[in-house]
Amino acid sequence: MTEAAELPLTPEEAPPAPEEARAVFGEHFPEAVRYAELLADAGVKRGLIGPREVPRLWERHLLNCAVLSEVVPEGVTVCDVGSGAGLPGIPLALVRRDLKITLLEPLLRRTNFLQEVVEMLGLDHVTVVRGRAEEVLGKLQPVHVVTARAVAPLDRLAGWGVPLLRPYGEMLALKGDTAEEELIAAKSALTKLGVVKTSVLHVGEGIVDPLSTVVRVEVGESPGGVRFAAKRAKAARVSRTRRRR
């Protein structure tokens, strides 16, 4: 029996999907429902989400994350940093089959869950990688877009995510009401990381209320700044040496 087959097949508390979910997920609505069921059952049992989050799974989690697709360019590579239970990476993958998505997560119990979900939902454009952002620097191919969802304050989050970008890439971080304040507080740190432009976006009109708040951080030709460029080059050299062996 594979690990995927071990996920519970009878959800206990999954709330009914709102009508907006059918429009957002389209032909992949059944997979979105299955994911909600898995979060409500296995997600709670394994401690990936709190039981109090179950009644608002759709509005606060699945739809809130899925509308991020409105600002993700077509056909790009994406790394979801600190993916946890797969938010926002899994909803984004269900909505956007044109993307190549890596779910990056350091904890084994979470990566096991993510791998099971990816296999069960048939998300062949999604790869699960266990590790911290700083550990995979130089090992993963730089991506066009890094996504994240409130896993840390913006300055720290950018320190993890920005170095994973390719030149002129962008980080899209789902944040709350303090997005503007966080952006101001992180200005110095972002500049040192090679960030050339920032903005706060609101997405999900007609789907989620309140709208989802996204901080967009765009980099120039040196993602992560000079220090991370050297670190990335060193990691790449070490990786090539190991492959030759």
N, C-alpha and C positions, 0 to 999 in steps of 0.2 A: 504493500500500500504506500502511495506517495504521500508526502506531507500535505499536498493540496487537498487530498481526500479526507484529511483529518479535521478540517474545519466543520463546525456544527452546521447541519443542514436544516434545522428548524429554529428560526429566529424566535426570541422570546418577547421582545418589546419594540420592534421596529415600528416607528410611526408611519401612517399612510403617506404616500407621496403627494405633494400639492400639484395642482394642475400645471404650474409653471415648470415643474421638473420635466414634464413630457415635451414641452417646447424646447427646453435647454438641451436635453440629452438626446432628443430625436429617436433615431432607430436604436440607439444604445440605452434607451430608458430601462429595459429589463435588467441590463447589467448594473445600472445605477441603483435600482431597487435591491438587487442582490448584494451590492456593496453596503448599502444602508443596513441590510439585515445582518451582514457579517460584523459591522461596527457595533450594532446593538447587542449582539450576542458574544461572539469571540472577542471583539474589541473591548468590551467591558470586562469579560472574564479574565482576560490577559492583562488588564490594567492599562490599555492603550488610550482609552477615553473614560471619563467618569460617568457613572450611571445617571447623573443629573443632566448630562448632555443628550441623552437618548431622545427625549421628547422633541428636541429642537435640532435633530440631526440634519434635516433637509435645509431649513432656513439658515441656520448658523454655520453649518459645515459644508454639506455637499454643494448647495447652490451658491453660497458665499464664495466658495473656491472655484466652482465651474465658470463663473462670470469673469474670472481672471483671463479667460481665453480671448476676451474682447481686445486686450492690449498685447497679446503675444503674436509676433509676426508669423507668417505662413511658412511651413516647412523647415523650421529651425530646430537646433538641438537645445535641450533644456536639462538642467540639473536642479532637482528639488532638494535643497539642503535641509537636513534635519527633518526628514519626511515623516517620521513618527508613524502614525496610523495611515499615512498616505495622503495627507492634506497639506497642500493643494494638489499634489501630483496625480493621484488617481482620478479625481473628478476632471482635471484638465485632460488627462489621457483619454477618458471616455468621450469627451466632447471633441477632441482634436486628434484624429488618427494620422494627421499629416506630420505630427511632431515626433522626434526621437527623444524619449524622456528617460533620465536616470534618476532613480530614487536613492538618495544618499542618506544613510542612517547608521549611527555607530552601535546601537544596541541590538544584540542577537535576537532577542524575543520579538523585537519589532521587525527586523529584516526577515525573520521566518514568516511572520504574518503577511508582510508585503509580498513576499515571493509566492505564498499560497494564493493571495488575492489576484496577483498578476496572472498566475496559471489558470485559476478558476474562471476569471473573466475573459481569458483569451487576449490579453493585452501584449501582443507580440512586438509592439513598438516601445515597450517599457523594459528597462533593466534595473535590477536591484543591486546596489553595491553597499557592502558594510564598511563603514569607516567614517572618520571625521574629515572635514573639509581640508584641514591642514595636512592630513596623512595622505590624501589622494592627489595632492598638488603635484603635477608633473607626471602622474600615472594615468589620470583620466584625460582624454582629449578636451581642450578648452571648448566651452559651449557658447552659443549665441546668447542664451538667457539663463539666468539663475532665478529660481523662485524660492520663496520661504514664507512661512506664516507665523509671525509673532513668537519665534523661538528665542529671541534675545533682543536687547536694545539695538537700535539701528547701527550705532558705531561698531559694536561687536559683531553683529550679523554681517555687516559689509566686510569686516576683516576676514570672515570665513568665506563669504560668497564671491566677492569681487575678484580675488585672484584666480578663480576657476573660469573666468570669462575669457573669451577670445577678444582681440582688439576690437573696439567699437561695439562691444556687447552691452547688455544691460541686466541689472538685477531688479526684479519685481517683488516687493515685499508687501504682503497683506498686513495692514496695521489697523489700529483703532482710532479713537478720537484724538490721540496725542501725536498723530503722524507729523503734523507741522512742527510741533515743539521738538520732537525727536530729530527731525531733519535739521533744524537750526542748531541743536546741541551737537550733532555729529558732523557739522560742516568742516571743521579742521581735519578730523580723521578721514573723511571722505576725500578731501583734497590730496592728502598724503597717499591715498590708495589709487590715485590716478583718475578720480571721478571728475568729469568735465561738465556734467549737467544733471540737475535733479528736478523732480516735479512730484506733485501729489495728484493722483487721479481718483475719480469716483466712477465705479462701473456697476452694471447690473440694473440699469433703469428698467422699471416694469417687472423686475424679477425678484429682487431682494429689497427689503426695507428694514433698516436703513441701507443705503448703498454700500458696497464694499469699497474700502479705502485702500489704495495701492500707492506705495512710494516707489517711484521709478528712479533708478540711479544708473546713469549712463557713463561709460568709461571711454577714454581715448585710446591711443595706440599702446599704452602700457598698463594693462589691468593689474591692480595691486601695487602699482608704483615700482620704483627701482629695486627696493628690497625684495619684493616678491618675484620680480623678474629674475633676479639672480637665484633665488631659492628654487623657482620652477625649473630653471635651466639645469641646476645641480641635480634635482630629482630626476629629470629626464635622462641625464647622463648615467646616473646610478641604475635606472631602469633598463637602459640599453645594455649596460655591462652585464646585468643579471641575465638578460635574454641570451646574450652570446654564450654564457656559461651553460 
